Amino acid sequence: MLHFYKYHGTGNDFIILDNRDETIHLSTSQIAHVCHRNFGIGADGLMLLEKSIHTHFKMRYFNSDGKEGSMCGNGGRCLVAFAEKLNIISTETEFEAIDGLHHAIITENGVRLKMNDVNGIEQIGNDFFLNTGSPHYVKYVNNLNSLDVIAEGRAIRYNNRFSEIGTNVNFIEKIGSILHIRTYERGVENETLSCGTGTVAAAIISSLGTSNGKIEIQFNTKGGPLKVCFNKINEFQFQHVWLEGPAKLVFEGNIDLSA
């Protein structure tokens, strides 16, 4: 029997396990099974909250295909909310993730998570590629609501450039005064309702050509609003990057892995 918690951050949903006693050892196939939406619990990914000798806790993230993934922004925010539920933290924390240390603050609107600085953007035609803890391809489109995100995202994720290591693919459009985003995620190999690191990547790209300084951008994802704040040094350097949005407990339960 495995006791689990289900969280979501603007519809980006995760199975979370308390592994501070280091007794949980799941195989790739077991993780893929519990993340399966028809035969398991159903989630975009699975996270383990583990002990850290440097910070309050350590985050280990696995995509729904069962393979350990890179940094997940919404996942990190949900894990912070989970740590608060376990009384590991109060309103502020620092935790360890695969891409280094992250500071986080629990706010009225959910969880505010400090991401790594971004240094360097590659332009590919009219599109862009950058790393915000995970690799992201960002493309402006004019028909976001009707776009076949799975087909278009898969074509980029599996092209000659990215097929081996993969990339997440973000499509953005400004509708009126509001920026909207839809994301195809590697490891999930599908569209997700929201992607934290993808929204950060899109926010940084949307700031290109604007004045340097402190910038705050609100995005509408399919799962709800996310806010990104950062200090733009120039067109290639972005510091003090924060991602903020809701992080909600959905339910908790037990699953029999032997079944």
Secondary structure as UniProt FT lines:
FT   STRAND          2..9
FT   TURN            10..11
FT   STRAND          12..18
FT   TURN            20..21
FT   HELIX           28..35
FT   TURN            37..39
FT   STRAND          45..50
FT   STRAND          57..63
FT   TURN            64..65
FT   HELIX           73..85
FT   TURN            86..87
FT   STRAND          92..97
FT   TURN            98..99
FT   STRAND          100..107
FT   TURN            108..109
FT   STRAND          110..114
FT   STRAND          118..119
FT   STRAND          122..124
FT   TURN            125..126
FT   STRAND          127..131
FT   STRAND          135..140
FT   HELIX           144..146
FT   HELIX           149..157
FT   TURN            160..165
FT   STRAND          168..175
FT   TURN            176..177
FT   STRAND          178..185
FT   TURN            186..189
FT   STRAND          190..192
FT   HELIX           196..206
FT   TURN            207..209
FT   STRAND          213..221
FT   TURN            222..223
FT   STRAND          224..232
FT   STRAND          237..245
FT   STRAND          248..255
FT   TURN            257..258
//
